[in-house]
């Protein structure tokens, strides 16, 4: 069909050819011959070779009526070939030395951290590398993690306001955890806004007001009470709980109904605990959950790098340096192997 269409095109354009210049006739004859040669190839469907594409790119640049004689492909296809060749041309002449690649050891360490901690992104891995004494930027780390989404930016003046007052603010909240026998356990925790440190947590099946009051007394011994305590309007936080909070010298601040974002620090911790621990285990009973959360709190406070703390830990984890050329980075499992801490260890 394509060959017949090409022959008809030649026959119908013969009268018009008498009015054209000799150069147009030569170029049109050349173009038609080239297309006949393509159609004559012994294939079920003739394909275009790289030299065919180069031919049409050259014809497009030197003959303005090239599209009139084109039959086997669409003009848009030729334009796309030309643009692709143009991009390759500029890519070849602009290719320079660029930034030097990081050491192979560091690249392998980034890949290792990614494989051992699938839920970590570039900011978390960058924080671990800083604690190991590696002088590398987060953007460099992200280049080796092409599918990692960049972290969200701070909210400007509001975040500055929060940072200037967070040392006097704490928050408490409940979250529920189902067990293997389909019972519901309640986890109460109190978190300090300043260093994101978990001051206290406990697990119960009956979150009553007297139980909450006892947890508050255990959370703030002596003169360690904050100025403000944020919590929601859960029925377990009403009545005597508010009175106890005031007795401890703390101003209670209850958030609005159905507004968990007003207690964002606590909600953020709940989300981290679920994603990094609870979504990966089946809780058997209260003591099992208490042990799991205790291990996670220890990891959260001592090992986990936090974006809000400039990639430090709540307990100010020190930076380790390589002391000898034989030292290698060792993986220290945390929270049952779901996460890891990395440290320098001498090779055996």
Legacy VTK file of the C-alpha trace (Angstrom):
# vtk DataFile Version 3.0
C-alpha trace
ASCII
DATASET POLYDATA
POINTS 348 float
0.000 0.000 0.000
2.801 2.407 0.859
4.552 1.642 -2.469
1.332 2.218 -4.446
0.736 5.469 -2.576
4.260 6.595 -3.405
3.813 5.826 -7.135
0.516 7.747 -7.244
2.221 10.676 -5.562
4.877 10.755 -8.290
2.255 10.592 -11.097
0.038 13.321 -9.623
2.945 15.693 -9.028
4.411 15.362 -12.523
2.418 18.328 -14.019
3.411 20.577 -11.125
7.043 19.581 -11.552
7.211 21.551 -14.824
6.802 24.799 -12.841
9.466 24.086 -10.249
13.150 24.937 -10.213
15.757 22.374 -11.124
17.071 22.162 -7.522
13.595 21.343 -6.187
13.200 18.626 -8.798
16.554 17.093 -7.951
15.840 17.082 -4.227
12.337 15.693 -4.701
13.675 12.954 -6.970
16.322 12.125 -4.362
13.721 11.984 -1.584
11.353 9.750 -3.526
14.161 7.383 -4.499
15.229 7.125 -0.879
11.708 6.200 0.196
11.409 3.581 -2.564
14.671 2.041 -1.381
13.257 1.810 2.148
10.046 0.165 0.942
12.014 -2.324 -1.166
13.703 -3.845 1.852
12.721 -7.480 2.428
10.825 -7.066 5.676
7.134 -7.492 6.609
7.164 -3.856 7.634
10.016 -1.674 6.397
11.963 -0.075 9.211
14.103 3.000 9.221
17.812 2.669 9.843
19.928 5.362 11.548
21.242 6.506 8.163
17.636 7.006 6.978
16.921 9.276 9.945
20.121 11.234 9.320
19.085 11.621 5.686
15.721 13.148 6.604
17.241 15.389 9.242
19.681 16.743 6.637
16.914 17.195 4.023
14.766 19.097 6.522
17.580 21.545 7.172
18.433 22.234 3.504
15.026 22.034 1.750
11.976 23.935 2.966
9.478 21.830 0.952
10.671 18.513 2.348
7.281 17.648 3.892
5.524 17.699 0.494
7.461 14.640 -0.668
7.317 12.703 2.578
5.115 9.588 2.500
6.518 6.743 4.622
6.592 8.683 7.921
4.852 11.715 9.382
6.550 15.131 9.347
6.223 15.293 13.142
8.365 12.170 13.360
11.170 13.821 11.419
10.932 16.909 13.625
11.209 14.688 16.703
14.326 13.035 15.222
15.867 16.430 14.592
15.191 17.645 18.136
16.611 14.442 19.602
19.742 14.825 17.500
20.002 18.469 18.605
19.815 17.445 22.287
22.473 14.795 21.765
24.674 17.320 19.992
24.531 19.789 22.881
24.918 17.021 25.425
28.113 15.889 23.701
29.693 19.359 23.574
28.609 20.315 27.113
29.833 17.125 28.735
32.622 18.122 31.095
34.409 16.698 34.100
31.616 17.743 36.519
31.802 17.084 40.222
34.179 14.372 41.403
32.539 11.129 42.440
32.515 10.210 46.087
34.651 7.326 47.310
33.578 3.811 46.442
33.468 2.951 50.135
30.960 5.740 50.799
28.831 4.777 47.803
28.701 1.184 48.978
27.817 2.354 52.488
24.873 4.406 51.160
23.599 1.401 49.207
24.050 -0.793 52.271
22.123 1.576 54.540
19.337 1.744 51.973
19.047 -2.033 51.687
19.147 -2.567 55.457
16.644 0.224 56.178
14.097 0.359 53.329
12.005 3.055 55.032
14.913 5.507 55.310
15.320 8.387 52.915
18.238 10.611 51.972
17.893 12.874 55.075
18.034 9.922 57.487
21.003 8.340 55.718
22.746 11.710 55.545
22.309 12.099 59.302
23.929 8.710 59.922
26.840 9.614 57.646
27.376 12.872 59.518
27.551 10.925 62.779
30.241 8.744 61.211
32.317 11.793 60.301
31.700 11.757 56.543
31.763 15.241 54.997
29.109 14.822 52.329
26.036 16.842 51.404
22.466 15.584 51.445
22.111 16.303 47.727
25.065 14.029 47.030
23.398 11.260 49.020
20.117 11.796 47.185
21.859 11.333 43.822
22.389 7.702 44.734
18.752 7.408 45.840
16.870 8.528 42.703
13.386 7.748 44.019
13.663 9.503 47.364
11.286 12.412 47.843
12.952 15.571 49.205
11.934 16.620 52.720
9.303 19.320 53.209
10.551 22.786 54.050
9.874 24.538 57.309
6.778 26.693 57.602
8.610 29.995 57.908
7.662 32.307 60.715
5.384 29.806 62.429
8.192 27.274 62.777
10.471 30.026 64.091
7.864 30.866 66.711
7.579 27.211 67.751
11.364 26.834 68.027
11.555 29.873 70.305
8.997 28.408 72.752
9.394 24.647 72.495
11.588 24.285 75.595
8.565 25.037 77.828
6.036 22.820 75.986
5.230 19.140 76.386
2.409 17.086 74.900
0.620 13.857 75.703
-1.653 11.633 73.675
-3.092 8.140 73.323
-2.890 5.774 70.392
-4.365 2.296 70.053
-2.721 -0.986 69.054
-4.640 -4.199 68.227
-3.281 -7.503 69.540
-3.171 -10.953 67.973
-6.402 -11.816 69.816
-8.133 -8.648 68.503
-8.041 -6.833 71.825
-7.279 -3.127 71.900
-4.365 -1.744 73.933
-3.880 1.942 74.674
-0.451 3.562 74.727
-0.110 6.839 76.614
3.057 8.846 76.027
4.355 12.290 76.980
6.842 13.990 74.672
8.861 17.166 75.232
8.857 19.605 72.319
12.402 20.862 72.853
14.448 17.739 72.051
11.564 15.465 70.976
12.361 13.312 74.001
9.827 10.792 75.310
9.446 11.628 78.990
7.169 8.720 79.857
4.985 6.035 78.298
2.858 3.135 79.477
0.350 0.608 78.171
-3.098 -0.246 79.479
-6.377 -1.851 78.479
-8.479 0.583 80.538
-7.399 4.217 80.058
-9.171 5.678 83.074
-8.596 9.099 84.636
-6.914 7.716 87.838
-4.487 5.742 85.677
-3.638 8.855 83.629
-3.082 10.858 86.832
-0.585 8.242 88.051
1.303 8.439 84.771
1.502 12.225 85.070
2.996 11.953 88.544
5.614 9.518 87.266
6.397 11.728 84.276
7.218 14.953 86.129
9.186 14.253 89.317
10.463 17.172 91.395
11.066 20.376 89.364
11.041 18.942 85.849
7.567 20.109 84.863
7.128 22.140 81.655
5.143 25.356 81.561
2.471 24.034 79.179
1.011 20.597 78.427
-0.890 19.997 75.187
-3.508 17.261 74.931
-6.753 16.627 73.112
-10.322 16.381 74.378
-10.348 12.654 75.053
-12.724 11.751 77.876
-9.802 10.236 79.820
-8.158 13.689 79.949
-11.117 15.508 81.495
-12.095 16.388 85.066
-9.558 15.248 87.637
-6.769 15.004 85.052
-6.961 18.719 84.319
-6.994 19.472 88.032
-3.888 17.312 88.556
-2.082 19.058 85.716
-2.739 22.418 87.333
-1.649 21.058 90.722
1.715 20.129 89.200
2.194 23.768 88.186
1.487 23.161 84.503
-0.951 25.108 82.358
-3.173 22.658 80.443
-3.787 23.518 76.785
-6.521 21.437 75.164
-6.673 21.465 71.374
-9.880 21.970 69.395
-12.218 19.127 68.514
-11.032 16.924 65.649
-7.873 18.983 65.160
-4.936 16.589 65.655
-2.664 18.910 63.664
-2.721 21.277 66.664
-0.754 18.626 68.561
1.606 17.983 65.685
4.695 16.862 67.609
2.773 14.077 69.343
1.034 13.047 66.125
4.364 12.972 64.322
5.769 10.600 66.929
2.737 8.330 66.664
3.220 8.174 62.904
6.927 7.361 63.250
6.227 4.647 65.829
3.606 3.042 63.610
5.626 3.185 60.370
8.933 2.111 61.883
7.713 -0.487 64.381
4.042 -1.323 64.877
3.194 -1.811 61.187
5.815 -4.584 61.067
4.931 -6.679 64.112
1.932 -8.491 65.600
1.492 -7.575 69.244
0.693 -10.515 71.500
-0.202 -8.828 74.779
0.403 -5.714 76.886
3.826 -6.760 78.159
4.960 -7.553 74.621
3.844 -4.124 73.435
5.499 -2.441 76.416
8.811 -4.124 75.587
8.604 -3.200 71.890
7.799 0.446 72.592
10.573 0.624 75.203
13.105 -0.612 72.640
11.812 1.874 70.090
11.961 4.754 72.596
15.587 3.867 73.379
16.397 3.833 69.664
14.414 7.027 69.081
16.250 8.872 71.862
19.808 7.585 71.435
20.269 6.491 67.811
17.684 7.929 65.433
18.665 11.163 63.658
15.868 13.759 63.581
15.372 16.342 60.878
13.902 18.798 63.397
17.067 18.557 65.539
19.459 19.311 62.662
19.960 15.563 62.193
20.966 14.949 65.781
19.348 12.671 68.366
17.350 13.822 71.423
20.243 12.731 73.646
22.882 14.470 71.477
24.652 11.529 69.868
28.367 12.324 69.420
30.150 12.254 66.065
32.504 9.285 65.674
35.767 9.515 63.752
37.763 6.811 62.070
40.766 6.185 64.300
42.666 3.762 62.074
42.841 2.681 58.471
41.613 -0.798 59.431
38.358 0.538 60.840
35.192 -0.416 58.991
31.595 0.686 59.425
29.653 -1.874 61.465
25.866 -2.294 61.566
24.346 -2.369 65.040
20.778 -3.745 64.882
18.104 -1.815 66.752
14.424 -2.555 67.460
14.709 -6.215 66.536
16.686 -5.508 63.373
14.129 -3.144 61.814
16.642 -0.298 62.096
20.371 0.043 62.540
22.953 2.308 64.067
26.318 2.576 62.371
29.673 2.904 64.104
33.365 2.477 63.345
34.841 -0.866 64.404
38.338 -2.266 63.824
38.362 -5.127 61.336
39.107 -8.499 62.881
LINES 1 349
348 0 1 2 3 4 5 6 7 8 9 10 11 12 13 14 15 16 17 18 19 20 21 22 23 24 25 26 27 28 29 30 31 32 33 34 35 36 37 38 39 40 41 42 43 44 45 46 47 48 49 50 51 52 53 54 55 56 57 58 59 60 61 62 63 64 65 66 67 68 69 70 71 72 73 74 75 76 77 78 79 80 81 82 83 84 85 86 87 88 89 90 91 92 93 94 95 96 97 98 99 100 101 102 103 104 105 106 107 108 109 110 111 112 113 114 115 116 117 118 119 120 121 122 123 124 125 126 127 128 129 130 131 132 133 134 135 136 137 138 139 140 141 142 143 144 145 146 147 148 149 150 151 152 153 154 155 156 157 158 159 160 161 162 163 164 165 166 167 168 169 170 171 172 173 174 175 176 177 178 179 180 181 182 183 184 185 186 187 188 189 190 191 192 193 194 195 196 197 198 199 200 201 202 203 204 205 206 207 208 209 210 211 212 213 214 215 216 217 218 219 220 221 222 223 224 225 226 227 228 229 230 231 232 233 234 235 236 237 238 239 240 241 242 243 244 245 246 247 248 249 250 251 252 253 254 255 256 257 258 259 260 261 262 263 264 265 266 267 268 269 270 271 272 273 274 275 276 277 278 279 280 281 282 283 284 285 286 287 288 289 290 291 292 293 294 295 296 297 298 299 300 301 302 303 304 305 306 307 308 309 310 311 312 313 314 315 316 317 318 319 320 321 322 323 324 325 326 327 328 329 330 331 332 333 334 335 336 337 338 339 340 341 342 343 344 345 346 347
